[in-house]
Amino acid sequence: MTNIAVIGFGAAAIGFISEAISRGHKIHVFERSKDVYSSSISGIRSDGKLFVSKDMGGDLEIPIEIQREVVNYYISKLDKADRGNIKTGVSFSKNSEYFELFYSKGFEPINSEFFHIGTDKLTNVLKKIYEEFLTSERVRFHFNVKIDNVVFQQDGTIKIQSKNFEDSFDYVVIAVGRSGHILVNRIIEEHPELVLSDNVVDIGIRYEVPNHVVKKLNEEMYEFKVRMRTKTGYMVRTFCNNPSGKVVLEKYDDFVTVNGHSNSKAETSNTNFAILCSTSFTEPFNDPVGYGSFISKLGNILAGGRKVLLQTYGDFVKCKRTKKIGRVKPTLPIGNYVLGDVNLVLPRRIALSISEFIQKLGEVVPGLAYSDNLMYAVEVKFYSNKLDNDKYENLKFIGDCSGHTRSITYATAHGKMMAQKL
């Protein structure tokens, strides 16, 4: 029986633990939050969308059948009454009338199956999974423990260290997500050989429009995903579409960014989605998380604290500070944003790329380029350095902190597949 430490309790950890339990291993789970009910698992807390696709979610080769196993696993944890109310569909199926419309304007439509459980329902799913893990004698949870470092021991074990805990384990799994970049960076500093690549970060905005503008689009596929190579050379994409959803803050230790979510039942008259610009750097750049954090903090500074900037699309194009909003009313509470000029935060090439992208969206769905649509800044997706899981036999990185996944489905599947290799 292997003694395993899993650091972090999110989607990747769930996949790993669910598989490792059946293989007879002893598992200790360390989570920095005080309990599962207040945990900061952003991927699960933020919306509750699950996707099955070979074209999105990460750069790993994850078979479609394993992705479906993951989706079915989460759905099985719903109350029976809720299982029949899941919103499902296909983004850009072969019969989609929108495929050619987007394609003709230079977009690449992304095909995927989607299952929207909803933030309100998936939170309870997380609690049920946790409670089921608790029934196993092989799993023990340690909350309010923030692991600061891992140290290789001469006897082949790995010691994990925090202010209030220290112990050694046969096998350590890092599953801290994007928000755990401080721990991952500390490990990388001591073991730079783990890094395969370290040059990608996605920076952009959360875009909010009236439901009626995208009603037909939302009815067909609910989650539309497109990407386009802009004139600047940057790839820009949509992400996390939330019909009748809300814009929310995503909170980190020393800054906030913007995000969005939607519950299983409609709540607002707006739809929001991210528009993200993928940037890839060359040497000597080696800190994508630091770059994204710096821009996020700049936005907070201009907003006067732990707030984000809000600007209308029309003012953004004119490089004019927004002083008054128009017909589209923000779903983010007023105390969480300040009207301003997003151009003062985003680097010029990113701003130009996003502007071109929205203009092109408006050529497919005219209302997507209304001047009073709302832009919240900044939204950042922290793709951690891509790490080499073959470098050490007993130290593994799973999920988003590994740099190889960026979705609940892929992160959970990554954890599941890693446990199968034990």
C-alpha positions as CSV (number, residue, x, y, z in Angstrom):
1,M,0.0,0.0,0.0
2,T,1.4,3.4,-1.1
3,N,1.2,6.3,1.2
4,I,0.1,9.3,-1.0
5,A,-0.3,13.0,-0.3
6,V,-2.6,15.0,-2.6
7,I,-2.2,18.7,-2.3
8,G,-5.3,20.6,-3.3
9,F,-8.9,19.4,-3.5
10,G,-10.4,20.3,-6.9
11,A,-11.4,18.6,-10.1
12,A,-8.0,16.9,-10.8
13,A,-7.8,15.7,-7.2
14,I,-11.3,14.3,-7.4
15,G,-10.3,12.3,-10.5
16,F,-7.2,11.0,-8.9
17,I,-8.8,10.1,-5.5
18,S,-11.8,8.3,-7.0
19,E,-9.5,6.1,-9.0
20,A,-6.7,5.6,-6.4
21,I,-9.2,4.5,-3.7
22,S,-10.1,1.4,-5.6
23,R,-6.5,0.5,-5.9
24,G,-5.9,0.2,-2.2
25,H,-3.7,3.2,-1.6
26,K,-3.7,5.4,1.6
27,I,-4.4,9.0,0.6
28,H,-4.0,12.2,2.6
29,V,-5.6,15.3,1.1
30,F,-4.3,18.8,2.0
31,E,-6.5,21.8,1.3
32,R,-5.7,25.3,2.3
33,S,-9.4,26.3,2.8
34,K,-10.9,25.9,6.3
35,D,-13.4,23.3,5.0
36,V,-14.9,21.9,1.8
37,Y,-17.9,24.3,2.1
38,S,-15.6,27.4,1.8
39,S,-13.0,26.0,-0.5
40,S,-11.8,28.1,-3.4
41,I,-12.0,25.5,-6.2
42,S,-12.5,28.0,-9.0
43,G,-13.1,25.4,-11.8
44,I,-15.9,23.8,-10.0
45,R,-17.3,26.8,-8.2
46,S,-17.4,29.2,-11.2
47,D,-20.1,27.6,-13.4
48,G,-20.5,23.9,-13.7
49,K,-20.1,23.4,-17.4
50,L,-18.6,20.1,-18.6
51,F,-17.4,19.5,-22.1
52,V,-16.5,16.5,-24.2
53,S,-14.3,17.5,-27.0
54,K,-11.0,16.7,-28.7
55,D,-10.4,20.3,-29.6
56,M,-10.6,22.1,-26.3
57,G,-9.8,21.6,-22.6
58,G,-6.1,21.0,-22.8
59,D,-3.2,19.7,-24.8
60,L,-3.4,16.1,-23.5
61,E,-4.7,13.2,-25.6
62,I,-7.7,12.2,-23.5
63,P,-9.9,9.6,-25.2
64,I,-13.5,10.7,-25.7
65,E,-14.8,7.7,-23.7
66,I,-12.8,8.7,-20.6
67,Q,-14.2,12.3,-21.0
68,R,-17.7,10.8,-21.0
69,E,-16.9,8.7,-17.9
70,V,-15.9,11.9,-16.1
71,V,-19.1,13.7,-17.1
72,N,-21.2,10.7,-16.1
73,Y,-19.4,10.6,-12.8
74,Y,-20.4,14.2,-11.9
75,I,-23.9,13.8,-13.2
76,S,-24.3,10.6,-11.1
77,K,-23.8,12.7,-8.0
78,L,-26.8,14.9,-8.7
79,D,-30.0,14.4,-7.0
80,K,-32.3,12.2,-9.1
81,A,-34.7,15.0,-9.7
82,D,-31.9,17.2,-11.1
83,R,-30.4,14.7,-13.5
84,G,-33.2,15.2,-16.0
85,N,-32.9,19.0,-16.0
86,I,-29.3,19.2,-17.2
87,K,-28.9,21.5,-20.3
88,T,-27.1,19.5,-23.0
89,G,-26.3,20.0,-26.6
90,V,-23.6,20.2,-29.3
91,S,-21.5,23.3,-30.1
92,F,-21.2,23.7,-33.9
93,S,-22.6,20.4,-35.0
94,K,-22.4,19.5,-38.7
95,N,-26.0,20.8,-39.1
96,S,-25.4,24.1,-37.4
97,E,-26.5,27.1,-39.5
98,Y,-23.9,29.2,-37.7
99,F,-20.9,27.1,-38.7
100,E,-20.6,28.6,-42.2
101,L,-21.5,32.1,-40.9
102,F,-18.6,32.1,-38.5
103,Y,-16.3,30.3,-40.8
104,S,-16.9,32.8,-43.6
105,K,-15.7,35.7,-41.3
106,G,-12.4,34.0,-40.4
107,F,-13.4,32.2,-37.3
108,E,-12.7,28.6,-36.4
109,P,-15.8,27.1,-34.8
110,I,-15.0,24.6,-32.1
111,N,-17.1,21.4,-31.9
112,S,-17.9,20.0,-28.5
113,E,-20.7,18.3,-26.5
114,F,-21.7,20.3,-23.5
115,F,-23.5,19.5,-20.2
116,H,-24.5,22.5,-18.1
117,I,-25.2,21.4,-14.5
118,G,-25.0,25.0,-13.0
119,T,-23.1,26.6,-10.3
120,D,-25.9,26.1,-7.8
121,K,-26.0,22.3,-8.5
122,L,-22.3,21.5,-8.9
123,T,-21.5,23.0,-5.5
124,N,-23.7,20.3,-4.0
125,V,-22.1,17.7,-6.2
126,L,-18.7,18.6,-4.7
127,K,-20.1,18.2,-1.2
128,K,-21.5,14.8,-2.0
129,I,-18.2,13.6,-3.5
130,Y,-16.4,14.8,-0.5
131,E,-18.8,13.1,1.9
132,E,-18.4,9.8,-0.1
133,F,-14.6,10.0,0.1
134,L,-14.9,10.5,3.9
135,T,-16.6,7.1,4.1
136,S,-13.4,5.4,2.9
137,E,-10.9,4.4,5.6
138,R,-8.2,5.0,3.0
139,V,-8.8,8.8,2.7
140,R,-8.1,11.5,5.3
141,F,-8.6,15.2,4.8
142,H,-6.5,18.0,6.3
143,F,-8.1,21.4,5.9
144,N,-6.6,24.8,6.7
145,V,-3.2,23.5,5.7
146,K,-1.4,25.5,3.1
147,I,1.6,23.5,1.9
148,D,4.6,25.7,1.3
149,N,7.2,23.3,-0.1
150,V,8.1,19.7,-1.0
151,V,11.5,18.2,-0.3
152,F,13.0,15.0,-1.6
153,Q,14.4,12.8,1.1
154,Q,17.4,10.5,1.0
155,D,15.2,7.5,1.7
156,G,13.2,8.1,-1.5
157,T,10.2,9.7,0.2
158,I,9.0,13.3,-0.2
159,K,8.5,15.6,2.7
160,I,5.7,18.2,2.5
161,Q,6.0,21.3,4.7
162,S,3.7,24.0,6.0
163,K,3.5,26.2,9.0
164,N,1.4,23.7,10.9
165,F,2.2,20.4,9.3
166,E,5.2,18.3,8.2
167,D,5.3,14.7,7.1
168,S,6.9,12.4,4.5
169,F,5.0,10.4,1.9
170,D,5.9,7.7,-0.7
171,Y,4.1,9.7,-3.5
172,V,3.1,13.3,-3.8
173,V,0.5,14.7,-6.2
174,I,0.3,18.4,-6.7
175,A,-3.3,19.4,-7.7
176,V,-3.5,23.0,-6.7
177,G,-5.0,24.5,-9.9
178,R,-4.0,27.8,-11.3
179,S,-4.5,29.6,-7.9
180,G,-1.7,27.4,-6.4
181,H,1.0,29.0,-8.6
182,I,3.0,30.1,-5.5
183,L,3.7,26.5,-4.5
184,V,4.3,25.3,-8.0
185,N,6.8,28.2,-8.7
186,R,8.6,27.4,-5.5
187,I,9.0,23.8,-6.6
188,I,10.2,24.9,-10.0
189,E,12.8,27.2,-8.6
190,E,14.4,24.2,-6.9
191,H,13.8,21.8,-9.8
192,P,13.9,23.8,-13.0
193,E,14.3,20.6,-15.0
194,L,10.5,20.0,-14.5
195,V,9.6,22.8,-16.9
196,L,8.8,21.8,-20.5
197,S,7.6,25.2,-21.6
198,D,6.8,28.5,-19.8
199,N,5.7,31.1,-22.3
200,V,1.9,31.1,-22.6
201,V,-0.8,33.3,-20.9
202,D,-4.3,34.3,-21.9
203,I,-5.4,37.8,-21.1
204,G,-8.6,39.5,-22.0
205,I,-12.0,40.7,-20.9
206,R,-15.5,39.5,-19.8
207,Y,-18.0,40.7,-22.3
208,E,-21.7,41.2,-21.4
209,V,-24.6,41.6,-23.9
210,P,-28.4,41.5,-23.7
211,N,-29.9,38.0,-24.0
212,H,-32.1,39.0,-26.9
213,V,-28.9,39.7,-29.0
214,V,-27.7,36.1,-28.8
215,K,-31.1,34.4,-28.1
216,K,-31.0,32.3,-31.3
217,L,-27.3,31.4,-30.9
218,N,-27.8,30.4,-27.3
219,E,-30.9,28.3,-28.1
220,E,-29.0,26.3,-30.7
221,M,-25.8,25.5,-28.8
222,Y,-25.8,27.4,-25.4
223,E,-22.0,27.4,-25.3
224,F,-20.5,28.8,-28.5
225,K,-16.8,28.6,-28.9
226,V,-14.9,30.2,-31.7
227,R,-11.3,31.4,-32.2
228,M,-9.6,33.5,-34.8
229,R,-6.1,34.6,-35.7
230,T,-6.2,38.4,-35.7
231,K,-4.1,40.8,-37.7
232,T,-1.7,41.2,-34.8
233,G,-0.9,37.5,-35.1
234,Y,-2.5,36.7,-31.8
235,M,-5.1,34.0,-31.4
236,V,-8.3,35.2,-29.8
237,R,-11.1,33.0,-28.5
238,T,-14.4,33.0,-26.7
239,F,-14.7,31.1,-23.4
240,C,-17.3,30.3,-20.8
241,N,-20.5,31.6,-22.3
242,N,-23.2,32.1,-19.6
243,P,-26.8,32.8,-20.9
244,S,-28.8,34.6,-18.3
245,G,-25.7,34.6,-16.2
246,K,-23.8,36.9,-13.9
247,V,-20.4,38.5,-14.0
248,V,-18.4,37.8,-10.8
249,L,-15.1,38.5,-9.3
250,E,-12.4,35.8,-9.1
251,K,-10.4,36.4,-6.0
252,Y,-6.7,35.7,-5.5
253,D,-4.5,36.4,-2.5
254,D,-3.3,39.8,-3.7
255,F,-5.6,40.8,-6.6
256,V,-8.9,40.1,-8.3
257,T,-9.9,39.3,-11.8
258,V,-13.3,39.0,-13.5
259,N,-15.2,35.8,-14.4
260,G,-18.7,34.7,-15.1
261,H,-21.2,31.9,-14.2
262,S,-24.8,30.8,-14.6
263,N,-27.0,28.7,-12.5
264,S,-29.3,25.9,-13.6
265,K,-32.2,28.4,-13.8
266,A,-32.1,31.7,-15.7
267,E,-31.4,34.6,-13.4
268,T,-30.6,37.7,-15.5
269,S,-31.5,39.3,-18.8
270,N,-27.8,39.3,-19.9
271,T,-25.3,36.8,-21.4
272,N,-21.6,37.1,-20.6
273,F,-18.6,35.3,-22.0
274,A,-14.8,35.8,-22.0
275,I,-12.8,37.1,-24.9
276,L,-9.2,35.9,-24.4
277,C,-6.0,36.7,-26.3
278,S,-3.4,34.0,-26.2
279,T,0.1,35.3,-26.0
280,S,3.3,33.3,-26.5
281,F,6.7,34.7,-25.5
282,T,10.3,33.8,-26.2
283,E,13.3,33.7,-23.9
284,P,14.1,35.1,-21.4
285,F,10.4,35.2,-20.5
286,N,9.6,32.4,-18.0
287,D,6.8,33.7,-15.8
288,P,3.4,33.6,-17.4
289,V,1.6,33.7,-14.1
290,G,3.7,36.7,-13.0
291,Y,2.8,38.6,-16.3
292,G,-0.9,37.9,-15.9
293,S,-0.8,38.8,-12.2
294,F,1.0,42.1,-13.0
295,I,-1.7,43.2,-15.5
296,S,-4.5,42.1,-13.1
297,K,-3.0,44.2,-10.3
298,L,-2.7,47.2,-12.7
299,G,-6.4,46.9,-13.4
300,N,-7.1,46.8,-9.6
301,I,-4.9,49.9,-9.1
302,L,-6.8,51.9,-11.7
303,A,-10.1,50.7,-10.1
304,G,-9.0,51.8,-6.7
305,G,-8.6,48.5,-4.9
306,R,-9.9,45.0,-5.2
307,K,-12.2,46.0,-8.1
308,V,-12.2,45.7,-11.9
309,L,-12.7,48.2,-14.6
310,L,-15.9,48.5,-16.6
311,Q,-16.2,50.1,-20.0
312,T,-18.7,50.2,-22.9
313,Y,-17.5,48.7,-26.2
314,G,-18.1,52.0,-28.0
315,D,-15.9,53.9,-25.5
316,F,-13.3,51.2,-25.7
317,V,-13.0,51.6,-29.5
318,K,-12.8,55.4,-29.1
319,C,-10.1,55.1,-26.3
320,K,-12.5,57.2,-24.2
321,R,-13.1,56.6,-20.5
322,T,-16.7,55.4,-19.8
323,K,-18.5,57.8,-17.5
324,K,-22.0,56.5,-18.1
325,I,-23.4,53.2,-19.1
326,G,-26.2,52.8,-21.7
327,R,-28.9,50.2,-22.2
328,V,-27.0,47.2,-20.9
329,K,-27.0,47.0,-17.1
330,P,-24.1,45.3,-15.3
331,T,-24.8,42.1,-13.5
332,L,-21.6,42.5,-11.4
333,P,-22.6,44.4,-8.2
334,I,-21.8,48.1,-8.3
335,G,-19.2,47.9,-5.4
336,N,-17.1,45.5,-7.4
337,Y,-16.3,47.7,-10.4
338,V,-15.3,51.2,-11.4
339,L,-16.2,52.9,-14.8
340,G,-12.9,53.5,-16.6
341,D,-10.8,52.9,-19.7
342,V,-9.7,49.3,-20.3
343,N,-7.1,50.6,-22.8
344,L,-5.0,51.8,-19.9
345,V,-4.6,48.2,-18.7
346,L,-4.4,46.0,-21.7
347,P,-1.2,46.0,-23.8
348,R,-1.8,47.6,-27.2
349,R,-1.6,44.4,-29.3
350,I,-4.0,42.6,-27.0
351,A,-6.5,45.6,-27.1
352,L,-6.3,45.7,-30.9
353,S,-6.8,42.0,-31.2
354,I,-9.9,42.1,-29.0
355,S,-11.3,45.1,-30.8
356,E,-10.9,43.3,-34.2
357,F,-12.4,40.1,-32.8
358,I,-15.6,41.9,-31.5
359,Q,-16.0,43.7,-34.8
360,K,-15.9,40.4,-36.6
361,L,-18.4,38.9,-34.1
362,G,-20.7,41.7,-35.0
363,E,-20.5,40.8,-38.6
364,V,-22.0,37.4,-37.8
365,V,-24.4,38.5,-35.0
366,P,-24.8,42.3,-35.4
367,G,-25.8,42.9,-31.8
368,L,-22.5,41.6,-30.5
369,A,-20.9,44.8,-31.6
370,Y,-23.4,47.2,-30.0
371,S,-21.6,50.2,-28.6
372,D,-23.2,49.9,-25.2
373,N,-22.2,46.3,-24.6
374,L,-20.0,46.0,-21.5
375,M,-16.4,45.1,-21.1
376,Y,-15.0,44.1,-17.7
377,A,-11.2,44.0,-17.3
378,V,-9.2,42.0,-16.7
379,E,-9.9,38.3,-17.2
380,V,-6.8,36.1,-17.1
381,K,-6.4,32.4,-17.5
382,F,-3.2,31.4,-15.8
383,Y,-1.8,28.4,-17.7
384,S,0.9,27.2,-15.5
385,N,4.3,26.2,-16.9
386,K,3.9,23.0,-18.7
387,L,5.6,20.4,-16.4
388,D,7.2,17.1,-17.1
389,N,5.5,14.3,-15.2
390,D,8.0,11.8,-16.3
391,K,10.9,13.5,-14.6
392,Y,10.3,12.0,-11.1
393,E,8.7,8.7,-10.2
394,N,6.9,9.9,-7.1
395,L,6.2,13.6,-7.7
396,K,3.3,14.4,-10.1
397,F,1.4,17.5,-11.2
398,I,-2.2,17.0,-12.3
399,G,-4.9,19.4,-13.6
400,D,-4.5,23.0,-14.4
401,C,-1.3,23.5,-12.3
402,S,0.5,21.0,-14.6
403,G,0.0,23.4,-17.5
404,H,-1.7,20.7,-19.6
405,T,-5.4,21.2,-18.8
406,R,-7.9,24.0,-18.7
407,S,-11.3,22.5,-18.0
408,I,-13.1,20.5,-15.4
409,T,-13.4,17.5,-17.7
410,Y,-9.8,17.4,-18.7
411,A,-8.4,18.1,-15.2
412,T,-10.6,15.3,-13.7
413,A,-9.6,12.9,-16.5
414,H,-5.9,13.8,-16.0
415,G,-6.1,12.9,-12.3
416,K,-7.9,9.7,-13.1
417,M,-5.4,8.6,-15.7
418,M,-2.5,9.5,-13.4
419,A,-3.9,7.2,-10.7
420,Q,-4.3,4.4,-13.2
421,K,-0.5,4.5,-13.7
422,L,0.3,3.9,-10.0
